[in-house]
Amino acid sequence: MNNTIGGALLREMFLTGAALLDKNKALIDSLNVFPVPDGDTGTNMHMTMQGAVKEIREVKSENVADVAAAASLGSLKGARGNSGVILSQILRGFSRALAGAEEMDAALLAQALKTGTEAAYKAVMKPKEGTMLTVSRMIGEAVEKAAEEGANVYKLIDLIIESGEAALRITPDLLPVLKEAGVVDSGGKGLVTIFRGFKMAIDGEEIEDYVDDYAAGASVEDNASFEDLEDIKFGYCTEFFIIHLDESFTEADLDRLRDKLMKIGDSVVIAHDADFVKVHVHSNCPGKILQLALRLGEVDRIKIENMREQNREILETLKKNEKESAMVAVSSGDGIEEVFTSLGVAASVQGGQTMNPSIETIGHAIKKANARNVFVLPNNSNIILAAQQAAELSDRNVIVIPTKAMVQGVAAAIAFDPDAAPEDNEAAMKEAFANVVSGSVTYAVRDTHVNGNDIHEGNIIGLMNGAIEEVGESVETVSLALVDRMVAEKSEDAIITVFYGSDVAEETANAFAEAVSEKYPDAECMVQRGGQPLYYYYISVE
């Protein structure tokens, strides 16, 4: 295999990337966290890529420069929405780096990705990290480093997917609204999907055989709340081209247009090609936007959408789908969150020890649950007061079930009946979690003396119902001793559930559960991935 990519293969890469995006556009749409007309990221990126495909199919040349130039021109012509314009700029920078090239080697690919990212950042007036810009930048940085170390172009294609997925995983940490909605950035997901199509073209894989394993599980309405829908500052999404630019037109004119648009709107993205400009902006005065654009040339293909009207429709859907009762749970760890979701929890809040969510965050989750009666499981003693304050501020009937541990929350959620009266649910959930002996295993972060125990930094400590009961050097020894105490509180035929944390291997957790089962053969012992930080195990005995 040659260590370069030619025009024919690059054409196939673009076509396959566009086809894979088409297949997954609904999934990508479902990741949007704000329901506006141009918020259908997957659809917008798909239509943008269709513009690129149309131009690429007209190219007869077999060099990469011409294929990339066609992709750039077509994507800009077909760009739709914020994400589409940003994608077109990534492809524009990509094309510029390949200008004059017949084939693309590792160094040229790295430069193309870098130039694409730079063009995209420049097009966005106020770039935000945690978006597709971040994903593009992190891919470019990883590929550039690998190219400098001697990786060939095909290894770089593999690295694009690897680094892109890694970048996607951290987008919720960079953009709080993503973490609150429990999704990764939709534009970044779309970009990685296109690049995955590149790799499939190189590997000769069929689009029909590919199944994306990301379970979004959320629609636009799921991610919306009444608060979101009623808080749109700018009501009109306006998109258009400026063509037949004035003979005196300069880049300075474009900068002045950007500045003016930022003063009367947001989500401003302006992309300039040789003989036209693509504009995207949210504002309350689309007519004024067009008047400003007319100073630079003629406006063409104008699209104005009323975002408030679409939100009224979504709001009506939310009201129609309002449930009688629902649960909100604070969870620490993706595994525990999955458990809560499987038990019917409508909205989860990331939190726990050392990461207590705010009243506002809990309040947003209460709104998102979209029910007349909302049961909140704080699952930590430090979060109960915040949950109670959020309940007082809510216009819903909010019942805080004062769970102090994740395992208590799980027990309470199991007892929840969506069809039961609120007072019956409250009684059943409180009774269920009160029947649980909760345990956790972690490590000491400082020297201290508690409950008759001399504790040194780094010691393994076991807590039962919030009190330190076991101290030692070994996670397994402390954990087994803690289970002994917990079983003594209940009985030897109890149900024992172990949630293992992010720092514990599945094999280690299974070995621990087997040791517990051998010691208590009459008990039912189950082990599940919790994914929680800081704590090796959460344990329940009931």
N, C-alpha and C positions, 0 to 999 in steps of 0.2 A: 504493500500500500504506500502511495506517495505521501509525503508529509506536507502536502498542500491541498487546498480546496479550489477547484476550478469553477467557472461560471455555471456549468450545467448542474453541478452538485449544489452550489449555492442557491440556484433557482429552485431545486427540489426541496432544499432546507426551508426556504421561505414558504413554499406551497404547503409543505407538511406542517409547519408551525401554524399557518393560518387554519388548516383543516382541524388540527388538534384543538385550537382555540375555539373553533366553531362547535366542536363536540362538547366542550366543557364550559361554554359561555353561561349556561344557566347556573352551574355550580358557582362560577365566579360572581355572577350577579347576586347570588344569595349571601355573599360575604359583605355586601354594602351595609354600613351602619347608619347612614342618613338617607331617608327616602325622598330624593328629589328626582326630577325627570332625567337629569343627566347622571344619575347615580347608578345606572345599570352598566357597571364597568365592563363586564364580560361582553355584553352586546355592543357597547361602544368600541371596544378594542377589536372585536370581530369585524365590525363594519369598516374600521380603519384599515385592518389587514386585507379586507376584500378590495379596497382601493389599491393597495400595493399589489395584490395578486393580478388585478386587471392590467396594470401597467407592465408587470413582469411577463405576462403571457404574450405581450406584444414585442418583447425584446428577442431578437434573433442572435445577438452577440453571444459568444462563449467566454467572455471575460468577466471577472467578478465586479469590476468597476461599473459596467453597464447594468448588470443585474441589480446591484445595490442602489444605483442612481434611480432606476425604475421603481424600486421599493420605496425609496425616499419620496419621490414625486407623487406616486400613487397614494401613499399613506397620508401625506399632507392634504391632498385633494379630498380624500375620503375621511379625514379625521373627524371624529364625533366625540363631544364631551371632553372633559378635562383629561381623562386617561388616554383618550385617543390622540389628542394633540401632543401630550407628553411622549407617547409611543412614537408618533411621527418624528419628533425631534431626536429621539434615540436613534431611529433609522437614518435620519438626516446626517447626524454626526458619524454614524457607521459608514455611510456612503462617502463622506468627505475623506475619511482615512483611506478608503480604497481607491480614490481617484487615480486613474491611469494604470491600475494594477490588472494583470491578466489572471493571476492566481493569488490565493491568500495563504500565507504561512502563519506560524504561531505568533511571531512578532507583530504581523499586520493585524491578526485577529485581536490581540491584546490592545493594540492602538485603536482599533475600530470601536471596541467596547468602551474604552476610556473616553474617546472623542464623543461617542454617543451620549454618555452620561453628562459630560460637560455641556453639550448642547441642550439637554433636557433641563438641567439645573438653571441654565441661563434663560430659558423660555418662561420659567415660573417665577413670578415676582417675589413671592415669599415661600421658598421651598420648606417643606416640613419633613422631618425625619420620621421614619416608620411607615413611609409610603413606597411606591414603586421607584421613586428616586433613590431611596436607600438601597433597595434590592439591586438596582442597576449599578450603583456605586460599589457595593460590596463584591458583586460579581467581577466588575472590572479590576478592582484591587487584587482579588485573589488570582485572577487570570494573569495580570501583569507580573505578579511575583513569580508565578510558576513558569511563565515564558522566560523570564530572566534566568531562571534556574535550569533551563534547557528542555522543558516539556514540549512535545510536539503538538501540532494543531488538534489532533484527535484526542489527546489527553486533556487539552484545554476545554474541548467540548464537554467531556465528562465533568470537569471541574466547574463549568458554568452551572450545571444542574446541582451539583453538590453544594457549591457556595450559595446558589440562589435559594435552595431549600433552607440552608442555615440562616440566611438573611430573613427569609419569610418568618421563621420561628421567633425571631427577636422583634418583629414589628409590633406585637402587642406591648412589649416592654418600653418601646419608644413612643408609642401613641396610645395614651390611656383609654381613649374611646374604643380602640380595638380590644383591649383587655377586658373592658367592661362588657362588651358584646360577645366576647369569647371567640373571636375570629382573627385570622391574619389579614394583612392588607390585600384588598381585592385586586388593585392594579399590579402589585408585586406578584400575586398569584398568576395573573394573566401573562405577565412578562415571562415568568418561569415556564408557563405552559407553552408559550411560543418557542422558547429555547429547547424545551424537551422535544418539541417537534423537530427542531434542527437535528438533535441527536438521533431521533428515530429514523430520519431520512438517511443519515450516515450509516446507521446499523441495519438498515433494510427492514425495519419493523413496520407492521401494518397498524394504521390508526384504529381499526376496528378491534384490535386485540388489546388496546390500552384502556385500563380502568383507573381513574384517579382515586387514590385511597383516602383523600381528604374528605371527611364527613362534615360538611358544613352544617347541615341540620337546621338552617335558619333562613327564613324568607325576609324580604324587606319589611313586611309587617311585624315579623318576630323581633326584628332588631329595632323597630321604632317604638317610641313611647309618646303619650299624649304631649308631654313636655317638649320633645323634639319637634313634633309636628306644629306646635303653636309658636315656635321660636325661630321662624325664618326671617332673617333680617332683610334679605334681598329676594324679591319675588319672581324675577324674570331671568331665565337662562337664555342668553343671546349669543348666537353663533353666526358668522358670515365670513366671506372672503372680501378682501380689497384687491381689485384687479385694475389693470391699466393704470399703474401707479404714476403719479405726477412726475414730470421730467426732473423736477428739483428734489424729488424724494431722497432722503438719506436715513441712515440708521439713527441719527439724532431725532428725526421726526418720530420714529418708532418708539424711542425711549420716552419722548414727551407724551405720546399717546398712552403708553403704559402708566405713566405717573398720573395722568388725568383719570384713567379708568379706575385706578386704585383708590382715588378719592371719592368716587361715586359708586363703587361696587367691590366685589371680591371674586375669588376664584379666577383671577385674570391670567390667561395664557395667550401669548402672542407668538406666532411662528412665522418667520419670513423666509421665502424662497426667492429665486432669482427675479421673478416677475409678478409675485402676488404675496399677500399676507393673509394668514388665517387667524381669526380673533375669536376668543371664547371669554365670556364674562357674565357674572351674576349681578344684577342691579335692579333698581326700581324705576329706571327711566331708559328703556331700550331705544326710544326715539333719540334721546340725547347722545347715546352711544353711537348710533348710526350717523348723526350729524358730525360728530368728531371724526369718524372714519372717512366721511366724504371729503374732508380736507386733504386727504392723501391720495384719493383716487375714486374709482367707482366701486360700489358695494354689490355683491352678488351672492346668490344662494343663501338668503337670509332665513334663519330659523329662530323663532322666539317662542319659548314655552313658559306657561304660567305654572311655576312650581307650587304656589299656594293652592291652586285648584287640584293638582294631583294629590297634594297632601290632605285636602279636604276629603277626597275619595278614600284615601288610606285611613284617615281618622274615622270615617263612617264604617269602614270594614272592621277596624279595631273595636268600635262600640258594638257592632253587630256580633263580634266574636268574643265579647267579654264573658269570662267564666264566673261561676258562682264563687268558687274557692280555689286558691292556688297556694303554692309554697315558694318561699325564697330561702336559700341556704347560703351561709358563708362556708367556703371550702378552701382547704389548703392542699393543693396537689391535683393534677389533672385526673388521676385515677379516682380520687374521692369525688371529684366533680362528675365524672362519668357515672358513678354509683348513684349520686343524687339525681342526675338526669333520668336514669333508668327507673328511679322510684317516683318520677313525676314532678320533680322540682321544676318550676317554670322559669326561674332566673337564679343564677348563681353569682356570688360575689367572692372574688379572690381575697382571702384574708386568713387570719389565725394569729398565732403567737408571733410577736415582733412585726406584724404587718396588719394592723387593725384598720379596717375600712372606715371612711368618714360617714357622717350622718347623711350627707348628700348622695354618696355612692349607694348606700342602702336604700335611700329614698327613691333613687332612679330605678333600682331593681324592683322595688314595690310597684312602681308605675308600669314597668315592663311586664310584670306578671299578669297585668290586664285582668284583674278579678275584683269582685265586690268585697270578698273576704280574703285577706292575705295573711298567711302564717309565716312568721320569720323565725328561722333557726340560726341564732348567732354563733353557737358552737364554740364559744370561748367566753370566759367570765369578763374579759376586758372589752367585749363587744356588746354585751347585753344592754348597757346604758345607751350606747349610740343607737342601737336598734329601737329602744323604747322612745328615744327622742325622734327618730325618723317616723315612728308610728304616730306620734302626736302631731307631726307636721303633715301627715298624709290625709287626703280626703277620702281614703278607703277605710274600711273596718280592718285594722291591722292588729293581729294577735301575736305577741312575742312569746314564743315558747323558750323559756330560759335555759337552753342547753349550754353546757360549759365545756363540752368536748365533741370532737367530730363524730365519735362513735355514738354518743348520745343523740346527735342530730340524725344519724342514720336510723337509729331505733325509732325516733319520733316520726321520721318520714315514712317508715314502713307502716306505721299505725294510721297514717292519714287516709281519709276516705273523701274523695272529691264530691261525693253525693250526700255526705252527712251534714247535719246542722253545725254551724260554727262552734257552739258550746259543746257539742258531742265530740267534735274533732279535737278541741282544746283539751278536754278531759282525757281522751284516749292517748293523745300524743304525750301529755305530761306523765301519765301513768307508764307509758312505754319507756321513756328515757330514764325515769326514776328507777326502773327495774334493772338498769345496766350498771355494772361495775366497770369504770373506764380506767385504762392504763396507757402510759406512754413511756417510751425509752428514748433518752437523748443524752447529751454530754454537758458537763459543767464548763462554764466559760470563765469562772473565777474561783478562788479559794473562799470557802465559807463554812459555817457550822449551822446546820438546820436539822431540827427534829432528832437531835441526839447523834447526828452523823457529822463527822469531819469530812468535808468534801474539798478536793483539790482540783484545780483547773485541769480539764481533760478527762476527769473521771466519768464513767458511764453511770447515769442515774435513772432510776425507775420511779415513776410517779403513779400512785393509785388515787383516783378521785381528786387529783390536783395536789396531793401531798407527797413529798419525797419519802419513799419507803425503802428503796434499795440503792446501794452505791457499790461500784466495783470497777474492775479494769477491763472486763470483757462484755461485749454487747450480748452474747448468747447467755452467759452466766447470769447477768443482771435480769435479762428478759425472762429466763426460766424461773428465777426466784420471784419475780414480780407476778408471773402467772400463778405460782403457788399461792401467793397471798390473795390474789383475786378469786381463785377457785375456792379458797377457804371461806370467802365471803358468801359464796353461792352454794354450789354443790359439785361433786365430781362428774355428774352427768350433764353439766351445763353446756351451752353453746358458746364456743370460743371463736372469735373472729380476729384475724391479724391483718392489718393494712401495713404493707412495707413501704418505706420512704424512698426518696430519689437516690439515696446513697447506699441502698441495699440491693444486691443482685437477686433476681428471682430464685436462683438455685439456693442461695443462702436462706431466703425466707421460707422456701419449701422444706429445707432441712430443719429449720427451727420448728415449723409446724409439725413435722414428723416426730420430733423429739417430744413435743407437747402431747401428741396423740399416743405415743408409747407410754408416757407417764400417766395419762388419764384416758384409758381405752374406752371408758363409758361416755366420754365427752364427744361432742361433734366439733371438730376443729376445721375452720376454713381460712384460707389465705387469699388475699386480694392485693393488687397493686394500688397503693394510695398515691404515690408520687410526691408526698409531702416533703418539704425541705426541713432540715434541722433535726427531725425526729426519725429515728431508725424504725420504730414501730408505733402504731396506734393499736391498742388491743381492747376488745370488749368481751366481757363475760356476762352472760345472762341466762 
